[in-house]
């Protein structure tokens, strides 16, 4: 049975009478990459700050690794690796000295620091740059070094707030791969906030979508896509252009719409609709079916659909 690493229960935060986080509840199981998705201003960073005990909730509560974030904030912060908007690096120190400094703060022994720093920098392909000062690093290199800093004390939970913002496409891909590899190899649970849905769809095992501080959906990327979209079926074959056949398909209660393009029939199903009765109907009407493909919306399409539904 999976351990719950983060539990958010009816969490609220108001600023000057305006709700930034509004009755938010969700759980993050151990060992997953969990995406916390929403547009800018959705309340993602505010939620993280309450998880870390940096903000007092107006109502509700958060437990992180079994500790109450309101009353045991120091215990939480000791055990969590964090990468927020500020990367926490010292420009005048070398890459190695930055990590060595934080290693001392985390009370790692000299031997532990040396071993851990070399291992992380080699994994992130920064070992050859260890003697260079952080101020000369590119944005992508700084983010990698900040990721090493966050992982230095072997935390069981890593919280990352928009880690690829400002990176070029290649740097973002590189950082995403490093994140996944390190999370898997070190058994770290990752809590990732982002509005980059392509990124989230590739790295997240589970996700929650919020809008104006309220939860819109939670589950695997596939679950979220399914609940926010109508599945589409493409059927290739012959015998679809009979007006009676097409009318029968369009009149089926499982079908939202159907369009015919030559020998390809595209059907949008209503939520929960099954394709088997549609195929049976076509065959019963004398159509010859060569191929059936069922598609769901990707996470980005589902996200947009959820936001529109939330606005309504």
N, C-alpha and C positions, 0 to 999 in steps of 0.2 A: 504494500500500500504506500502510495507516494506521500512524502512529508510536505506540508504546506510551509513555504518559505516566507511568503508575504500574505497577510490577511487584512483586507480593507473592509471595514464594516460601517455603512451609513455615514461615510465621511463627508463633512461639510466645511467649507471655509468661505467666509464673507469678508469683503473689504468695503468699508463705507456703505454698508447696506446692500452691496451687490454680491451675488453668489458666484465665486470662481470655481468652486467644487460643490456639487449639489447631490447629496445622498448617494454617494458612490460606494459600491460594494463589489469586490471581486477577490479571487484567490490566485496565487502563483505557486504551482507545485515545484518541488525540487527537480533540478536537472534539466530544465527546459530553457529555451530562449523565448522570452515572453515579450511581445510587442505591445507597447502602450501607444495607441495610434489616435491621432486627432489633428485638426488644423491648428495653426498658430492661434494662441489665445484660448485653447480648449480647456486648459487647467492641468496640463501634463506636468509642467515644472513645479507648480504649486503643490501637486500631489506628492512629488518626489521630496520636496522640502519638508512636508509633513512626515513622510516616511523616515527621514533622517533626523527628525526632532528639531529642525531648524525653524519650523513654523508651528504654532499652536493651533490645532483644529478648533473650529467654532462648535462643532458637534461630531459625534462618532469617534472612531478610533482606528489605529493601525498597529499591527504587531509584525515585527520583522525578525526572523530567525528565533521566534519565541519570546522576544522582548517587546514590551510596550514602548512605542516610539515617543510617547508623551512623557513617561516617567523614567525611562531607561535609555535615553537618547545616546548617552556616551557608550553604553554597551553595544548599541546598534552600530554606531560609527566605527568602533574598534574592529568590528567583524565584517564590515562591508567595504568593497572597493567601489570608488565613485569617480566618474568622469563627467563633470558638469560643463557649463559654458567656459569657465576659467580652467585652463588645463593644469594649473598648479605648478608649472615649471619655473625655475629660476634661470633667467636668460644668461646670467654671468657665470653659471656653473656648466661644466661639461655634462654630457648625457650620463656618464658613469657617476659623476659626483651628485647629480640630481637624485638618482636612485639610491646612492649610498646614504645621502642625507635622510631620505624618507625611511630607509631601512633602519637607521638609528632611532628615528621617531617610533617606529613599530617595534623597537627593542629586539631586532634580529642580531644575532651574534656576528662577529666579523666573518667567520667562515660561512655562515648562512648567507650573509649579504653578498659575498664574492660569488658563491655558487649560483644563487638565485639571479643576481644581476646579469651574469654571463649567460645563463640559460635563457632568460627572457630576451636579452638583446640579440642573441644569436637567432632565436626563433623569429624575431621581428625584423631580422636582417639589418640591425643597427650596430652590431658589435664593432664593425670596422669604423664606425663613426663615434665610438664611445668617448674619445678624447676631444671631440668638437663641442663647442659651446652651444647651448640650446638656441641662442639667438640667431644662429646661422641656419637652423633647420627649416626646411619647407613646412607648410601647414600639415601635409601628410606625415612627415617624419615626426613632427611635434605630437600629433595625435597618437602615433604609435608609441612614442616615449611616454606619453601620458597614460596610455593603456598599460604599459609595463609598470608604471608607478601604481596604478590602481590594483594590479594583480600581485604586487611585490610581496605582500604579507599572506598570500594564499587565502584570500577571503572565499567563503562558500557562496557569496552573492555579489554580483557585479551590477552596478546601476549606471547606465550610460544615457545621458541626455543629448539627443541629436548628435551622435559622435561623428557623422560624416558631413555635417554642415560646412560649407565652404571648401570642400575638397573637390578636386577635379575627378572625372569619372574613373580613371585608372587608380588613383589614390583611394577612392571610396571602395572600389572592388577589392583592392589589396587589404585595406583595413577590415573589411567585412570578412574576408577569408581568414585573416589572422584572428579575428574575434571568434569565429566559429571553431577554428582549430584549437585555440586555447581553451575555450569553454568545454569542448569535448574531451580534450586530453587532461584537463585539470578538474573535471567534474563540477564546473562552476555553473550556478544558475544565473542567467543574464536577464535583467530587466531593462528593456531598450525602448526609449521614447523616440519617435520619428514621425514626420509627415511624408517621408519618402516611401510610398506604398510598394514600389518595385523592390526596394531593399527589404522591407518587412516580409513580403511574400517569399523571398528567397531564404531568409535566415530564421524566421520565427516558427516555433512549434505550436504556440498558442498566442492569442492576441485579444486585446480589449479595445474597442473603439469608443471614444468619448467625444462629446460635442457640448460646448458651453457647460462643462463640468459634470455632465450626466452621462451615464453608461448607455450606449446604443446597442452594443452587441459584444459577446464574448465567446471564444471557442477557438478551434483550429482555423487557419486561413481558409481551408476548404469549407468548414462549417459556416463561417461568416459570409463567404461568397454565396453559398447555397441559400442562406436565409434572406439575402438581400437581392437576389436576382432570379429571373425566370430561366430555367435551363433551355438551351436551344438544341434541336436535333436536325441534322442534315442527312437526308436519305437520297441515295443515288439509285436510279433504275429506270424502268420504262412503264408506261401506262398511267402516268400521273396526270396527263393533260386531258383526260376525260373530265368534262365539267361535273359530272355526277360524283366522281371520286373526290375531286377537290372540294366540292360543296360538302360532302360527307365529313371530310377531315376538318374543315373550318367550323362545321356545326357540332363537332365533338366537344363535350363539356371539359375535357382535359386540355383543350387547345386554346391558346390565347390568340395566335395568328398563324397563317400559313401562306408562303409565297412560293411560286414555281418559276424556276429559271432553267429552261430546257429540260434536262433529265435530272435536275437536282431540286428536291423539295426541302425547303427550310421551314421548320415548325418551332414556334415559341410555345413552350408548355406553361401551364399555370403552375403555381407553387405546389410542389409535391406530386406533380403529374408523372405518370409512368409512360414509357415509350411502347411497352409490349402491346397494349390494346390498339395503339395506332398502327403498329406493324401488322397486327392481325386484321385490322379493318382494311388496310391496303391490299393485303394478300387475298382477302375474301372478295375484294372488288376486282380481282384479276390483275393487279399490278405486279410487276417483276422487280424484286428488290435485290440490288447487288451489294450495297454497302450502307451501314448505318453508323453515324458518328454523333455522340452526345457531348455537348460543350456546356461548361458553366462559366459564369463571368469570372474574371480574375479578381484578385483582392482590390486592385485599384478601382475597378468598375463597381464592385460591391461597396467600397468605402464611399464613393460619390453618391451611390444610391441611398445608403444609410443616412448620409448628411442631409440629402434632400428630404428624406422621410422625416428626419429629426426637425428640420425647419418647418415642415407642415404640422 
